[in-house]
Amino acid sequence: MNVVCILGSPRINGNSTLLANRFCEKAREKGASVRTFALNKLTYRGCQACMACKKKLERCVLDDDLKPALEAIRDADVLVMASPVYFGEVSSQTKAFIDRTFSYLKADYITNPKPSRLAPGKQLVFILAQGQPDEKLFADVFPRYDMFFQWYGFKPGIPIRACGVNSPGSVERRADILALVDQTADRITMGSGLEN
């Protein structure tokens, strides 16, 4: 099993990063191959709306540090995307990455019943950490992006939300969230989690 992990936090030890790293370590223990990309360490631009990926290429035309991450996802079975929630949204690093995934859509994606260039059946695990303890707030972040990844042919995503984690590392004191991460990694690496 190939796992690609996208870390969207600017903090090396941010809560979303800690959870993603824990998930990946559990997956490695079960024999998965894991490749991790820390977006804040990369130099890349957001989508340029040039439409080159629809007119002359089947990939994003930008040749920057995000290119290997976008390519790795093509061969992945599981995508782990982790981000803090800032101002009710994913981090700017994560949003720029998501915008670049537009290149996964075929030129005729609007009318094509199979609009994605990716092989179907990949699994998304979306880890979100927010300081706000009210779980009702910002609950719209996951379904909004999960919809787009299902458009790419991913199975319905699995959310892992850590609410009320206000300081770096505070998620490590949340036994409920850590257990959820472990259970999700176990389910996916054993195959049963691929049918959400």
Buried (B, 14 or more C-beta within 10 A) or exposed (E): BBBBBBBBBBBEEBBBBBBBBBBBEBBBEEEBEBBBBBBBEBEBEBBEEEEBBBEEEEBBBBEEBBBEBBEBBEEBBBBBBBBBBBEEBBBBBBBBBBBBBBBBBBBEBEEEEEBBBBEEEBBBBBBBBBBBEEEEEBBEBBEEBBEBBBBBBBBBBBBBBBBBBEEBEBBBEBEEBBEBBBEBBBBBBEEEBBEE
